[in-house]
């Protein structure tokens, strides 16, 4: 089936992915401005970003109950909360205020993330086909568009708060498309059973490493280009934009690959490509070569997280799907705890080149996780 049909089937959650991508793309391109405004060094800024992770994890534990209570209105309210929350970081001028604002952003983003992934997983089960990569590609497109637009906005002197407010207007126009009913799992053996904790842990580790690698480039690529390589503001904003564009290409390609190859085979190949990209970015002597590294990393890492989530939805019973996806998301988004600390700490001590080299080593840790998951799937099929 075509990419167009995949997006037609899942147009509701795909819209939510675009909304989340717009906000994080704008935020990534504004990182140098926000960092300078609050007066934080690399290590401090990385620590302050932990507020995002605190909010994400808090919301994701609550997401299944929120989903059950609000049903078709849940995704609408989560997206509206996201639009309101992102007004805060653009207004803050102190480290403490910024940390508080990122907790609010993390809570709204985490809630939206769980609900939109759960809706896609339900559609995958009912339509008997892979849809996750196509939807995550829409996040990447939104991210890239916002990063490019924000680069132009920065050159024109537009403040972060104004950009986030304009994005909020777009979200209000898209809200009607986000009223989505949760699928009923139906009777049968899905109604009971032991929650598959080991499976959730393995899939969660795959998503964790993927999201750590992605978050590192999202938040630090602009600084790497501007500070390490001497680029201008627009050139710095192009770093996250290149990541977003190549991740969109990778996810659209991954959508086609997932229809033909096993998830684990695609994840293995993607891990190799991602690690190569991190090495190129670390060693780049010019912004152009840094973009090549960001792009290569984006092509590879783009499919790893979505396939980890897709595996979760496919392998757990239907009535446990939202709960399992929320737990995998909790593990995965712990990357927002670790990535800022890893990048900020290594950068403070050794510079951003070594920080990006550390991402390559992190990606290599995926290979034993993939091997364990392959062994588990093989054993369960015997």
C-alpha positions in Angstrom: 0.0 0.0 0.0 1.1 3.6 -0.7 2.3 6.2 1.7 -0.8 8.3 0.7 -3.1 5.5 1.8 -1.2 5.2 5.1 -1.7 8.9 5.8 -5.3 8.8 4.7 -6.1 6.0 7.1 -4.3 7.8 10.0 -4.9 11.5 9.1 -6.2 12.3 12.6 -3.1 11.2 14.6 -0.9 12.4 11.7 -2.2 15.9 12.3 -1.2 15.6 16.0 2.3 14.5 15.0 2.6 17.7 12.8 1.5 19.9 15.7 4.1 18.4 18.1 6.8 18.7 15.4 6.0 22.4 14.8 6.6 23.2 18.4 9.8 21.2 18.9 11.3 22.5 15.6 10.7 26.1 16.6 12.1 25.4 20.1 15.3 23.7 18.7 16.1 26.6 16.5 15.5 29.1 19.3 17.9 27.3 21.7 20.8 29.7 21.3 18.5 32.7 21.9 16.8 31.2 25.0 20.1 29.9 26.4 21.6 33.4 26.1 18.5 35.1 27.6 18.5 33.0 30.8 22.3 33.3 31.1 23.1 29.5 31.4 26.3 27.7 30.5 26.2 24.4 28.7 26.1 22.2 31.8 23.5 24.3 33.5 21.3 24.5 30.3 21.5 20.7 30.0 20.4 20.3 33.6 17.5 22.8 33.1 16.2 20.8 30.2 15.6 18.0 32.7 12.4 19.9 33.5 11.0 18.6 30.1 11.7 15.0 31.1 10.1 15.5 34.5 6.9 16.7 32.8 7.1 14.0 30.2 7.3 11.2 32.6 4.6 12.5 34.9 2.2 12.9 32.0 2.9 9.5 30.5 2.1 7.6 33.7 -1.2 9.4 33.8 -2.0 9.1 30.1 -3.9 5.8 30.1 -6.3 7.1 32.8 -6.7 10.4 30.9 -7.4 8.5 27.7 -10.1 6.4 29.4 -11.8 9.4 30.9 -11.9 11.7 27.9 -11.8 9.3 25.0 -12.5 11.2 21.7 -11.7 14.6 23.2 -8.4 13.5 24.8 -6.1 14.3 21.9 -7.8 17.7 21.3 -7.3 18.8 24.9 -3.7 17.5 25.0 -2.8 19.5 21.9 -4.5 22.6 23.3 -2.5 22.2 26.5 0.7 21.9 24.4 -0.1 25.2 22.6 -0.6 27.0 26.0 2.5 25.4 27.6 4.9 26.5 24.8 4.1 30.1 25.4 6.0 29.9 28.7 9.7 29.2 27.7 9.6 32.0 25.2 8.8 34.5 28.1 11.3 33.3 30.7 14.4 35.2 31.6 15.8 33.2 34.5 17.0 29.7 34.8 14.4 28.8 37.5 11.6 30.2 35.4 12.8 28.3 32.3 13.0 25.0 34.2 9.4 25.5 35.4 8.2 26.3 31.9 9.9 23.1 30.5 8.1 21.0 33.1 4.8 22.3 31.8 5.9 21.8 28.2 7.0 18.2 29.0 3.7 17.3 30.6 1.6 18.5 27.6 4.0 17.0 25.1 4.1 13.7 26.9 0.4 13.4 27.1 -0.1 14.3 23.4 2.7 11.8 22.4 1.1 8.8 24.2 -2.3 9.5 22.9 -1.3 10.0 19.3 0.9 6.9 19.3 -1.9 4.8 20.9 -4.3 5.9 18.1 -1.8 4.9 15.4 -1.2 1.5 17.0 -5.0 0.9 17.2 -5.2 1.7 13.5 -2.3 -0.6 12.7 -4.1 -3.4 14.5 -7.5 -2.8 12.8 -6.0 -2.3 9.3 -3.4 -5.0 9.5 -0.5 -2.8 8.2 2.3 -0.6 9.4 1.5 3.1 9.9 3.9 4.3 12.6 6.7 5.5 10.4 4.4 7.5 8.1 3.0 9.3 11.1 6.4 10.0 12.7 7.5 11.3 9.3 4.8 14.0 9.7 6.4 15.0 13.0 9.7 15.4 11.2 8.1 17.5 8.4 6.5 19.8 10.9 9.8 20.0 12.8 11.8 20.9 9.7 9.3 23.5 8.5 9.2 25.1 11.9 13.0 25.1 12.2 13.5 26.7 8.8 10.8 29.3 9.5 12.3 30.0 12.9 15.7 30.6 11.4 14.2 33.2 9.1 12.3 34.7 12.1 15.5 34.9 14.1 17.2 36.8 11.3 14.3 39.2 11.3 14.5 39.7 15.0 11.2 37.9 16.0 11.1 36.9 19.7 10.5 33.3 20.7 7.2 34.1 22.4 5.8 35.6 19.2 6.8 32.6 17.2 5.2 30.2 19.7 2.0 32.3 19.7 1.8 32.2 15.9 2.2 28.4 16.0 -0.6 28.3 18.6 -3.0 30.0 16.1 -2.2 27.2 13.6 -3.0 24.6 16.3 -6.4 26.1 17.0 -7.3 25.7 13.4 -6.3 22.1 13.4 -8.1 21.1 16.6 -11.3 19.8 14.9 -9.2 17.1 13.1 -8.0 15.8 16.5 -11.3 14.5 17.8 -10.6 10.8 17.5 -12.4 7.9 19.1 -10.3 5.2 20.7 -10.8 1.7 19.2 -12.5 -1.0 21.1 -10.2 -4.0 21.5 -13.1 -6.5 21.4 -13.6 -9.7 23.4 -11.3 -12.7 23.6 -7.9 -13.6 25.0 -6.8 -9.9 24.9 -9.1 -9.2 27.9 -6.8 -11.0 30.4 -3.2 -12.0 30.8 0.0 -10.9 32.5 1.4 -7.6 31.5 4.5 -8.3 29.3 7.1 -6.3 31.3 10.2 -7.8 29.7 9.0 -7.1 26.2 8.1 -3.6 27.2 11.6 -3.1 28.7 13.3 -4.3 25.5 11.2 -2.2 23.2 11.6 0.7 25.7 15.4 0.5 25.5 15.3 0.7 21.7 13.1 3.8 21.9 15.2 5.3 24.7 18.5 5.2 22.7 16.8 6.4 19.6 15.2 9.4 21.3 18.4 10.2 23.2 20.3 10.4 19.9 17.5 12.4 18.3 17.1 14.8 21.2 20.9 15.5 21.4 20.9 16.7 17.8 17.7 18.6 18.1 18.9 20.6 21.1 22.6 21.0 20.4 23.1 21.0 16.6 22.4 24.8 16.3 25.0 25.4 19.1 27.5 23.1 17.4 27.2 24.9 14.1 27.3 28.4 15.6 29.9 28.0 18.3 32.2 25.2 17.3 32.1 26.0 13.5 31.4 29.7 13.6 28.1 29.7 11.7 25.5 32.5 11.7 22.0 32.3 13.3 20.4 31.1 10.1 23.2 28.5 9.6 22.7 27.3 13.1 18.9 26.9 12.6 19.7 24.8 9.5 21.2 22.1 11.7 17.9 21.0 13.3 16.1 21.7 10.0 18.4 19.3 8.2 17.8 16.7 10.9 14.0 17.2 10.5 14.0 16.9 6.8 16.2 13.8 6.6 14.2 12.2 9.4 11.0 12.8 7.3 12.7 11.1 4.3 13.9 8.3 6.5 10.5 7.7 8.0 8.7 7.7 4.7 11.3 5.3 3.4 11.0 3.3 6.6 7.3 3.0 6.1 7.9 1.2 2.8 10.7 -0.9 4.2 8.5 -2.0 7.2 6.0 -3.4 4.7 8.7 -5.7 3.3 11.3 -6.4 5.9 11.3 -7.4 9.6 11.4 -4.6 12.1 14.6 -5.8 13.7 16.4 -6.0 10.4 15.4 -2.4 9.6 16.5 -1.2 13.1 19.9 -2.9 12.8 20.6 -1.2 9.5 19.4 2.1 10.8 21.6 1.9 13.8 24.7 1.5 11.6 23.7 4.5 9.5 22.9 6.6 12.6 26.3 6.0 14.3 28.1 6.9 11.1 26.2 10.2 11.0 27.2 11.0 14.6 30.9 10.4 13.8 30.7 12.7 10.8 29.0 15.5 12.8 31.6 15.2 15.6 34.6 15.4 13.1 33.1 18.0 10.7 35.4 21.0 10.0 32.7 23.1 8.4 28.9 23.6 8.8 28.3 21.8 5.4 30.0 18.6 6.7 28.1 19.0 10.0 24.9 19.1 8.0 25.9 15.9 6.3 26.5 14.3 9.7 23.1 15.5 11.0 21.4 14.3 7.9 23.0 10.9 7.9 22.1 10.5 11.6 18.6 11.6 10.9 18.1 9.1 8.1 19.1 6.3 10.4 17.6 7.2 13.7 14.3 8.3 12.2 12.9 4.7 12.0 14.3 3.3 15.2 11.9 4.9 17.7 8.7 4.4 15.6 9.5 0.7 15.0 10.1 0.2 18.7 6.7 1.6 19.4 5.1 -0.4 16.5 6.6 -3.6 17.9 5.1 -2.9 21.3 1.6 -2.3 19.8 1.8 -5.4 17.7 3.1 -7.8 20.3 0.9 -6.9 23.3 -2.8 -7.8 23.8 -5.2 -5.1 22.6 -6.5 -4.1 26.0 -3.0 -3.5 27.2 -1.9 -1.5 24.2 -2.3 2.1 25.5 -0.7 1.0 28.9 2.2 -0.7 27.2 2.8 2.2 24.8 2.7 4.6 27.6 5.3 2.5 29.5 7.6 2.2 26.5 7.2 6.0 26.0 8.1 6.5 29.6 11.3 4.5 29.1 12.0 6.2 25.8 11.5 9.7 27.0 13.9 9.1 29.8 16.2 10.1 27.0 15.1 13.6 27.7 16.6 13.1 31.2 19.9 11.6 29.9 20.6 13.4 26.6 20.8 17.0 28.1 23.0 15.8 30.9 25.2 13.7 28.6 25.6 16.4 26.0 25.9 19.3 28.4 28.4 17.5 30.7 30.6 16.2 27.9 30.5 19.5 26.1 31.4 21.4 29.3 34.4 19.2 29.8 35.6 18.3 26.3 33.6 20.3 23.8 30.7 19.5 21.5 32.8 17.4 19.1 33.3 14.8 21.9 29.6 15.1 22.9 28.5 14.0 19.4 31.1 11.2 19.4 29.5 10.0 22.6 26.2 9.7 20.7 27.9 7.2 18.3 28.9 5.0 21.2 25.4 5.2 22.6 23.9 4.0 19.4 26.3 1.0 19.4 24.6 -0.1 22.6 21.5 -0.9 20.6 23.1 -4.0 19.1 22.9 -6.2 22.2 19.3 -5.0 22.8 18.3 -6.0 19.3 19.9 -9.4 19.8 18.0 -10.0 23.0 14.7 -9.0 21.4 15.4 -11.3 18.4 16.2 -14.2 20.7 12.9 -13.6 22.7 10.8 -13.4 19.5 12.4 -16.6 18.2 11.9 -18.4 21.4 8.2 -17.4 21.6 7.6 -18.6 18.1 8.9 -22.1 18.8 
